[in-house]
Amino acid sequence: MPKMKAALFVSPHQIRVEEVEIPSPGPDEVIVKVECCGICGTDYHILEGDFISPYPIAGGHEFSGTVYEVGEGVDEWTPGERVAVDPSVYCGSCVHCRNHRWNHCKRWNAIGVTMNGAFAEYVRVPAKNLYRLPEGISFEEGALIEPLSCVAYALNRIQPKFGERALIFGGGPMGLMLLMALKTSGTSEVVLVDIAEKKLETAKRLGADAVYHGGESLESRLESRYPDGFDLVVDATGIPAVIEGMFRFAGPGARLLQFGVAPSDARISVNPFDIYHKDWQYVGSMALMFNFYQALWMIEQKRVNVGALVTKKIGLESFADYMREKKPPEDIKVLVCPGL
């Protein structure tokens, strides 16, 4: 059997590149030759052993590539076509799937999370999860359709309204995507808070109307300019202390979005009277739910510049070392490209 290279999480804190067999497609499946795959915070959780992934597993769920081989019953795809892949795999028959809550499927799986993913030269995927890449979208941009799809789902959840003011905590890749997406959604002003100057500089470059360095005086600094608070307040950090603090900046009738992934055992303290008295809505946003076309179209029409987030591309051989080391502060989005 022909071989390929794959970066495997073999156990918590252990990752190595191995030669394994190239997978064969089953009925209604396709083998994709991977071009680019983004490193996500989830991949670090898998490496640390604090996620739902089995071991050993090839991670990688944000990816693009070309169709390499098709399985029995696949007649809408041919080898060589450029594609992006939705990693979410739903059963379609449980109570949540049948009630249009696909992302809460009782038998939910995800390529690169519970199934072998795209930190490899080739990956097996359901044919129904493929999306054609228009010629105007690069493989680098194609790999970022998945995270932008998560942003699309989040915005569908909170429904930004024309002229509203938004405040985002966290200037990582997802916070910056949320920034760009909110800027296209009718908001009058988007403000971003972080503690890293480079992230604040990037946020300004990508269209933030104002940026603030987090710290003890943040509340007074924001209140002096925004005394009535914000209509939308977003956490993109997952840090419990930040989440607890963001309620201070919500104005009457605000929607607060929990986008960042906090530890499963984290707890925060919130005043229930404030929720009642200020008409707040505190909304969660779990992954995505058939939002690939929304994200793809926004990238194709250059409404959201995901390519601006890519700061480094590395090969598979370098991936293991990169994951073991502390992420450099100048890196925003790093892509693993097996061809390098």
VOPAGU-2260 file (C-alpha; in pm, 1 decimal, decimal comma):
REM VOPAGU-2260
SITE   aa  ch    i         X         Y         Z
SITE  MET   A    0       0,0       0,0       0,0
SITE  PRO   A    1     128,6     352,5     -80,8
SITE  LYS   A    2     247,9     554,6     217,6
SITE  MET   A    3     207,6     913,8     330,6
SITE  LYS   A    4     335,8    1129,6     612,8
SITE  ALA   A    5     102,5    1224,7     896,5
SITE  ALA   A    6     155,0    1418,5    1218,9
SITE  LEU   A    7      -6,0    1208,3    1490,7
SITE  PHE   A    8    -106,4    1302,3    1841,9
SITE  VAL   A    9      -5,5     966,0    1989,5
SITE  SER   A   10     -96,6    1049,7    2350,8
SITE  PRO   A   11    -129,8    1362,8    2566,6
SITE  HIS   A   12     181,1    1582,1    2521,0
SITE  GLN   A   13     320,2    1346,1    2255,6
SITE  ILE   A   14     323,6    1422,2    1882,9
SITE  ARG   A   15     534,2    1275,8    1604,1
SITE  VAL   A   16     543,9    1251,0    1225,3
SITE  GLU   A   17     504,4     896,6    1096,6
SITE  GLU   A   18     464,2     714,1     768,5
SITE  VAL   A   19     120,9     556,1     744,6
SITE  GLU   A   20     -89,4     410,3     466,0
SITE  ILE   A   21    -277,7     650,7     241,7
SITE  PRO   A   22    -647,1     595,0     328,2
SITE  SER   A   23    -881,9     442,8      71,4
SITE  PRO   A   24   -1225,4     594,9      12,5
SITE  GLY   A   25   -1533,4     404,2     116,0
SITE  PRO   A   26   -1875,5     447,8     -43,6
SITE  ASP   A   27   -1973,9     816,5     -65,2
SITE  GLU   A   28   -1624,1     920,6      47,3
SITE  VAL   A   29   -1340,7    1115,6    -112,3
SITE  ILE   A   30    -966,6    1126,8     -50,2
SITE  VAL   A   31    -837,9    1484,7     -43,7
SITE  LYS   A   32    -473,9    1572,7    -104,6
SITE  VAL   A   33    -408,6    1837,6     161,3
SITE  GLU   A   34    -267,4    2172,4      51,3
SITE  CYS   A   35    -307,6    2385,5     366,4
SITE  CYS   A   36    -437,1    2321,5     717,4
SITE  GLY   A   37    -468,3    2584,5     989,9
SITE  ILE   A   38    -347,3    2530,8    1345,4
SITE  CYS   A   39    -637,9    2595,3    1582,6
SITE  GLY   A   40    -660,1    2628,4    1957,9
SITE  THR   A   41    -844,8    2295,2    1955,3
SITE  ASP   A   42    -526,8    2127,9    1831,4
SITE  TYR   A   43    -343,3    2250,9    2140,2
SITE  HIS   A   44    -623,5    2113,1    2358,3
SITE  ILE   A   45    -585,4    1774,3    2185,7
SITE  LEU   A   46    -210,1    1782,6    2242,7
SITE  GLU   A   47    -261,4    1863,4    2610,8
SITE  GLY   A   48    -510,0    1580,2    2652,7
SITE  ASP   A   49    -799,3    1797,9    2769,7
SITE  PHE   A   50   -1033,5    1743,0    2475,2
SITE  ILE   A   51   -1261,0    1463,4    2352,7
SITE  SER   A   52   -1018,8    1323,7    2092,8
SITE  PRO   A   53    -905,2     959,5    2094,8
SITE  TYR   A   54    -539,2     862,9    2051,1
SITE  PRO   A   55    -357,4     818,5    1823,9
SITE  ILE   A   56    -512,6    1069,7    1585,4
SITE  ALA   A   57    -405,7    1305,5    1309,7
SITE  GLY   A   58    -551,3    1644,1    1402,0
SITE  GLY   A   59    -628,3    1929,0    1165,3
SITE  HIS   A   60    -982,1    2042,8    1082,7
SITE  GLU   A   61    -929,0    2375,3     899,1
SITE  PHE   A   62    -812,7    2268,1     554,8
SITE  SER   A   63    -821,1    2289,2     178,4
SITE  GLY   A   64    -682,0    2069,5     -96,6
SITE  THR   A   65    -759,9    1883,0    -416,6
SITE  VAL   A   66    -969,9    1575,2    -480,6
SITE  TYR   A   67    -731,3    1279,2    -512,8
SITE  GLU   A   68    -961,9     977,0    -532,1
SITE  VAL   A   69   -1336,4     918,8    -514,3
SITE  GLY   A   70   -1524,6     623,5    -370,3
SITE  GLU   A   71   -1819,1     422,9    -490,1
SITE  GLY   A   72   -2133,0     626,9    -544,0
SITE  VAL   A   73   -1951,6     960,8    -578,4
SITE  ASP   A   74   -2033,6    1111,9    -916,5
SITE  GLU   A   75   -2030,3    1487,7    -843,9
SITE  TRP   A   76   -1655,7    1511,6    -782,0
SITE  THR   A   77   -1353,5    1435,1    -998,6
SITE  PRO   A   78    -981,3    1415,0    -915,8
SITE  GLY   A   79    -804,5    1749,1    -933,6
SITE  GLU   A   80   -1092,1    1969,9    -819,6
SITE  ARG   A   81    -998,7    2234,4    -563,6
SITE  VAL   A   82   -1196,7    2204,5    -240,1
SITE  ALA   A   83   -1246,5    2318,6     117,8
SITE  VAL   A   84   -1394,4    2073,8     366,8
SITE  ASP   A   85   -1650,2    2119,5     643,5
SITE  PRO   A   86   -1514,1    1894,0     921,2
SITE  SER   A   87   -1847,5    1845,0    1100,5
SITE  VAL   A   88   -2005,1    1501,0    1058,6
SITE  TYR   A   89   -2367,0    1461,9    1170,3
SITE  CYS   A   90   -2579,8    1147,8    1196,6
SITE  GLY   A   91   -2892,3    1316,5    1059,7
SITE  SER   A   92   -3127,6    1092,2    1256,2
SITE  CYS   A   93   -3103,0    1186,9    1626,1
SITE  VAL   A   94   -3351,1    1421,3    1793,8
SITE  HIS   A   95   -3117,1    1721,2    1765,1
SITE  CYS   A   96   -3038,9    1667,2    1396,0
SITE  ARG   A   97   -3409,4    1627,3    1320,5
SITE  ASN   A   98   -3479,2    1944,2    1516,4
SITE  HIS   A   99   -3226,8    2146,4    1310,0
SITE  ARG   A  100   -2966,8    2156,4    1587,1
SITE  TRP   A  101   -2706,6    1968,6    1385,5
SITE  ASN   A  102   -2409,1    2098,1    1583,5
SITE  HIS   A  103   -2554,2    1922,3    1889,7
SITE  CYS   A  104   -2586,5    1586,0    1714,2
SITE  LYS   A  105   -2580,8    1301,6    1967,3
SITE  ARG   A  106   -2338,3    1114,0    1742,9
SITE  TRP   A  107   -2139,3    1419,5    1638,9
SITE  ASN   A  108   -1794,2    1363,7    1491,6
SITE  ALA   A  109   -1540,8    1593,9    1333,6
SITE  ILE   A  110   -1255,2    1538,5    1093,9
SITE  GLY   A  111    -934,9    1620,2    1281,2
SITE  VAL   A  112   -1104,7    1600,8    1621,9
SITE  THR   A  113   -1260,9    1255,0    1657,1
SITE  MET   A  114   -1158,7    1127,5    1310,5
SITE  ASN   A  115    -818,5    1148,4    1140,0
SITE  GLY   A  116    -767,5    1495,0     997,2
SITE  ALA   A  117    -553,9    1706,2     769,7
SITE  PHE   A  118    -217,9    1726,9     946,7
SITE  ALA   A  119    -128,0    1469,8     684,8
SITE  GLU   A  120     -64,9    1450,3     313,8
SITE  TYR   A  121    -404,2    1290,0     244,7
SITE  VAL   A  122    -730,9    1270,1     437,6
SITE  ARG   A  123   -1055,2    1074,2     393,4
SITE  VAL   A  124   -1377,7    1277,4     409,2
SITE  PRO   A  125   -1748,6    1233,1     331,0
SITE  ALA   A  126   -1817,0    1361,7     -18,9
SITE  LYS   A  127   -2110,6    1566,4     111,1
SITE  ASN   A  128   -1867,3    1774,9     319,6
SITE  LEU   A  129   -1678,8    1915,1      17,2
SITE  TYR   A  130   -1715,1    2270,4    -116,2
SITE  ARG   A  131   -1566,0    2383,1    -446,1
SITE  LEU   A  132   -1311,9    2662,1    -424,0
SITE  PRO   A  133   -1361,4    2936,8    -682,6
SITE  GLU   A  134   -1046,9    3025,4    -874,8
SITE  GLY   A  135   -1028,3    3357,6    -691,3
SITE  ILE   A  136    -979,5    3188,6    -354,2
SITE  SER   A  137    -632,2    3055,7    -271,9
SITE  PHE   A  138    -566,2    2734,2     -81,3
SITE  GLU   A  139    -446,8    2950,2     209,0
SITE  GLU   A  140    -778,2    3134,9     217,3
SITE  GLY   A  141    -965,6    2809,0     162,1
SITE  ALA   A  142    -818,0    2664,8     479,6
SITE  LEU   A  143    -970,3    2955,3     674,6
SITE  ILE   A  144   -1325,6    2906,3     550,7
SITE  GLU   A  145   -1389,5    2675,4     847,1
SITE  PRO   A  146   -1299,5    2924,3    1123,3
SITE  LEU   A  147   -1484,8    3201,9     940,8
SITE  SER   A  148   -1784,2    2966,2     925,7
SITE  CYS   A  149   -1775,3    2953,1    1306,7
SITE  VAL   A  150   -1784,2    3333,6    1305,9
SITE  ALA   A  151   -2077,4    3328,0    1062,4
SITE  TYR   A  152   -2268,7    3097,8    1296,0
SITE  ALA   A  153   -2190,6    3325,5    1592,0
SITE  LEU   A  154   -2318,8    3633,9    1409,7
SITE  ASN   A  155   -2633,1    3446,3    1311,4
SITE  ARG   A  156   -2680,5    3377,0    1681,7
SITE  ILE   A  157   -2651,0    3739,5    1799,8
SITE  GLN   A  158   -2796,9    3914,6    1492,7
SITE  PRO   A  159   -2600,8    4244,0    1475,5
SITE  LYS   A  160   -2825,6    4539,3    1400,1
SITE  PHE   A  161   -2757,8    4848,8    1194,6
SITE  GLY   A  162   -2569,5    5114,0    1388,7
SITE  GLU   A  163   -2491,4    4909,0    1698,0
SITE  ARG   A  164   -2164,3    4934,3    1889,1
SITE  ALA   A  165   -1961,4    4620,2    1952,8
SITE  LEU   A  166   -1682,4    4536,8    2197,2
SITE  ILE   A  167   -1456,6    4233,0    2148,1
SITE  PHE   A  168   -1226,1    4085,4    2410,0
SITE  GLY   A  169    -937,6    3898,7    2247,4
SITE  GLY   A  170    -727,0    3978,5    1942,6
SITE  GLY   A  171    -632,7    3626,7    1836,2
SITE  PRO   A  172    -729,8    3484,3    1494,9
SITE  MET   A  173   -1094,1    3436,8    1592,8
SITE  GLY   A  174   -1124,6    3776,1    1760,6
SITE  LEU   A  175    -983,3    3938,5    1448,3
SITE  MET   A  176   -1221,0    3745,1    1223,7
SITE  LEU   A  177   -1509,1    3854,0    1444,9
SITE  LEU   A  178   -1385,4    4210,4    1411,4
SITE  MET   A  179   -1381,2    4197,0    1031,4
SITE  ALA   A  180   -1716,1    4020,0    1014,3
SITE  LEU   A  181   -1885,0    4270,0    1246,4
SITE  LYS   A  182   -1744,2    4555,0    1038,2
SITE  THR   A  183   -1934,9    4417,4     738,4
SITE  SER   A  184   -2256,9    4359,4     933,1
SITE  GLY   A  185   -2384,3    4712,4     982,1
SITE  THR   A  186   -2225,6    4797,8    1316,6
SITE  SER   A  187   -2130,6    5161,3    1355,9
SITE  GLU   A  188   -1826,5    5094,9    1574,1
SITE  VAL   A  189   -1617,7    4791,3    1671,1
SITE  VAL   A  190   -1374,1    4816,5    1962,7
SITE  LEU   A  191   -1119,5    4547,6    2052,4
SITE  VAL   A  192    -939,0    4481,3    2382,1
SITE  ASP   A  193    -623,9    4274,1    2430,3
SITE  ILE   A  194    -305,1    4281,7    2637,4
SITE  ALA   A  195     -65,4    4225,3    2343,4
SITE  GLU   A  196      40,9    4537,4    2157,9
SITE  LYS   A  197     103,4    4347,5    1833,4
SITE  LYS   A  198    -252,2    4217,3    1836,1
SITE  LEU   A  199    -386,1    4565,8    1896,6
SITE  GLU   A  200    -178,5    4697,8    1607,6
SITE  THR   A  201    -315,2    4421,8    1382,9
SITE  ALA   A  202    -669,7    4496,8    1492,9
SITE  LYS   A  203    -628,1    4862,2    1397,8
SITE  ARG   A  204    -487,1    4761,8    1061,6
SITE  LEU   A  205    -785,7    4534,4     998,4
SITE  GLY   A  206   -1041,0    4804,8    1072,1
SITE  ALA   A  207   -1098,9    4832,9    1447,4
SITE  ASP   A  208   -1242,4    5175,9    1525,1
SITE  ALA   A  209   -1058,3    5179,5    1858,2
SITE  VAL   A  210    -832,6    4944,5    2053,4
SITE  TYR   A  211    -765,0    4930,2    2426,2
SITE  HIS   A  212    -496,7    4759,9    2627,3
SITE  GLY   A  213    -659,3    4553,9    2902,3
SITE  GLY   A  214    -574,8    4634,7    3262,7
SITE  GLU   A  215    -704,9    4773,0    3588,0
SITE  SER   A  216    -807,2    5107,4    3440,8
SITE  LEU   A  217    -991,4    4957,3    3143,1
SITE  GLU   A  218   -1335,8    5020,4    3289,6
SITE  SER   A  219   -1275,8    5390,3    3351,4
SITE  ARG   A  220   -1111,4    5436,7    3011,7
SITE  LEU   A  221   -1401,4    5274,7    2826,9
SITE  GLU   A  222   -1669,2    5442,2    3038,0
SITE  SER   A  223   -1527,3    5785,2    2963,8
SITE  ARG   A  224   -1585,8    5730,5    2592,9
SITE  TYR   A  225   -1880,0    5487,4    2602,0
SITE  PRO   A  226   -2080,3    5584,4    2912,7
SITE  ASP   A  227   -2389,0    5394,5    2797,6
SITE  GLY   A  228   -2201,8    5070,2    2730,9
SITE  PHE   A  229   -2209,1    4852,1    2420,7
SITE  ASP   A  230   -2490,2    4678,2    2234,5
SITE  LEU   A  231   -2278,0    4372,1    2157,6
SITE  VAL   A  232   -2006,8    4236,7    2388,7
SITE  VAL   A  233   -1802,1    3938,7    2269,7
SITE  ASP   A  234   -1557,0    3714,3    2450,5
SITE  ALA   A  235   -1302,4    3555,3    2216,5
SITE  THR   A  236   -1054,1    3458,5    2489,1
SITE  GLY   A  237   -1214,5    3177,1    2687,6
SITE  ILE   A  238   -1050,9    3319,1    3002,3
SITE  PRO   A  239   -1297,0    3305,2    3294,9
SITE  ALA   A  240   -1179,9    3633,1    3451,4
SITE  VAL   A  241   -1223,9    3814,1    3118,7
SITE  ILE   A  242   -1565,9    3658,6    3067,5
SITE  GLU   A  243   -1681,4    3763,7    3413,2
SITE  GLY   A  244   -1554,6    4115,7    3357,6
SITE  MET   A  245   -1716,2    4170,1    3017,7
SITE  PHE   A  246   -2062,4    4211,1    3172,7
SITE  ARG   A  247   -1951,0    4546,9    3312,7
SITE  PHE   A  248   -1945,6    4691,5    2961,9
SITE  ALA   A  249   -2287,6    4573,6    2844,0
SITE  GLY   A  250   -2546,8    4846,2    2799,6
SITE  PRO   A  251   -2922,7    4803,1    2842,1
SITE  GLY   A  252   -3061,3    4544,6    2601,0
SITE  ALA   A  253   -2714,2    4415,9    2512,7
SITE  ARG   A  254   -2638,0    4072,7    2370,0
SITE  LEU   A  255   -2328,3    3908,6    2515,0
SITE  LEU   A  256   -2162,4    3638,4    2304,7
SITE  GLN   A  257   -1960,5    3355,9    2455,6
SITE  PHE   A  258   -1737,7    3262,3    2162,6
SITE  GLY   A  259   -1412,7    3174,1    2339,8
SITE  VAL   A  260   -1381,5    2816,4    2470,2
SITE  ALA   A  261   -1340,7    2819,9    2848,2
SITE  PRO   A  262   -1223,7    2519,0    3051,7
SITE  SER   A  263   -1513,3    2279,9    3114,2
SITE  ASP   A  264   -1479,0    2321,1    3491,3
SITE  ALA   A  265   -1459,7    2702,8    3485,7
SITE  ARG   A  266   -1710,7    2910,1    3680,7
SITE  ILE   A  267   -1797,8    3280,9    3674,2
SITE  SER   A  268   -2010,0    3501,4    3899,0
SITE  VAL   A  269   -2286,7    3710,9    3741,0
SITE  ASN   A  270   -2548,0    3927,1    3910,2
SITE  PRO   A  271   -2888,1    3785,0    3805,3
SITE  PHE   A  272   -3059,9    4112,7    3890,9
SITE  ASP   A  273   -2845,3    4285,4    3626,3
SITE  ILE   A  274   -2952,3    4028,4    3366,4
SITE  TYR   A  275   -3316,8    4094,0    3452,9
SITE  HIS   A  276   -3293,1    4469,5    3498,2
SITE  LYS   A  277   -3082,1    4540,8    3189,4
SITE  ASP   A  278   -3262,7    4302,3    2952,2
SITE  TRP   A  279   -2941,6    4118,1    2870,4
SITE  GLN   A  280   -2908,8    3812,8    2650,0
SITE  TYR   A  281   -2607,5    3586,6    2714,1
SITE  VAL   A  282   -2560,4    3369,6    2406,4
SITE  GLY   A  283   -2334,9    3072,1    2341,2
SITE  SER   A  284   -2199,9    2973,9    2001,0
SITE  MET   A  285   -2090,6    2614,2    1947,2
SITE  ALA   A  286   -1878,8    2561,2    1633,9
SITE  LEU   A  287   -2076,7    2594,7    1309,8
SITE  MET   A  288   -2387,7    2466,2    1138,9
SITE  PHE   A  289   -2383,3    2466,4     757,9
SITE  ASN   A  290   -2221,2    2811,4     732,9
SITE  PHE   A  291   -1955,6    2729,2     473,0
SITE  TYR   A  292   -2123,4    2908,3     184,4
SITE  GLN   A  293   -2169,5    3223,2     392,4
SITE  ALA   A  294   -1798,1    3226,7     477,2
SITE  LEU   A  295   -1686,5    3128,4     127,1
SITE  TRP   A  296   -1888,4    3406,1     -34,3
SITE  MET   A  297   -1755,0    3667,2     208,3
SITE  ILE   A  298   -1398,4    3565,7     123,5
SITE  GLU   A  299   -1466,0    3546,7    -250,2
SITE  GLN   A  300   -1611,4    3898,5    -252,4
SITE  LYS   A  301   -1323,4    4022,0     -34,2
SITE  ARG   A  302   -1557,2    4140,6     238,6
SITE  VAL   A  303   -1343,4    3959,0     498,2
SITE  ASN   A  304    -967,5    3944,6     443,2
SITE  VAL   A  305    -872,6    3614,9     607,7
SITE  GLY   A  306    -547,6    3604,1     411,8
SITE  ALA   A  307    -420,8    3898,1     618,0
SITE  LEU   A  308    -416,2    3671,1     924,4
SITE  VAL   A  309    -169,6    3419,1     780,9
SITE  THR   A  310     170,7    3498,1     927,4
SITE  LYS   A  311     356,3    3170,9     869,2
SITE  LYS   A  312     343,8    2849,0     666,1
SITE  ILE   A  313     531,5    2538,3     777,8
SITE  GLY   A  314     573,0    2181,9     653,1
SITE  LEU   A  315     466,9    1862,9     827,9
SITE  GLU   A  316     818,1    1792,9     950,8
SITE  SER   A  317     826,7    2129,1    1131,1
SITE  PHE   A  318     476,5    2095,3    1275,2
SITE  ALA   A  319     564,0    1872,8    1570,6
SITE  ASP   A  320     841,2    2105,5    1688,9
SITE  TYR   A  321     618,8    2411,3    1641,6
SITE  MET   A  322     345,0    2261,6    1859,5
SITE  ARG   A  323     591,8    2178,9    2137,0
SITE  GLU   A  324     730,3    2531,3    2152,8
SITE  LYS   A  325     565,1    2844,1    2288,8
SITE  LYS   A  326     379,6    3022,1    2009,4
SITE  PRO   A  327     572,3    3338,6    1906,5
SITE  PRO   A  328     368,4    3655,0    1977,5
SITE  GLU   A  329     399,6    3771,2    1616,9
SITE  ASP   A  330     222,8    3458,6    1486,5
SITE  ILE   A  331    -147,8    3506,8    1425,0
SITE  LYS   A  332    -251,5    3220,8    1198,2
SITE  VAL   A  333      -7,5    2945,6    1107,2
SITE  LEU   A  334     -78,8    2703,1     824,5
SITE  VAL   A  335      64,9    2354,1     788,9
SITE  CYS   A  336     129,4    2283,5     420,3
SITE  PRO   A  337     247,7    1925,7     353,0
SITE  GLY   A  338     402,3    2027,2      22,8
SITE  LEU   A  339     660,6    2252,7     189,5
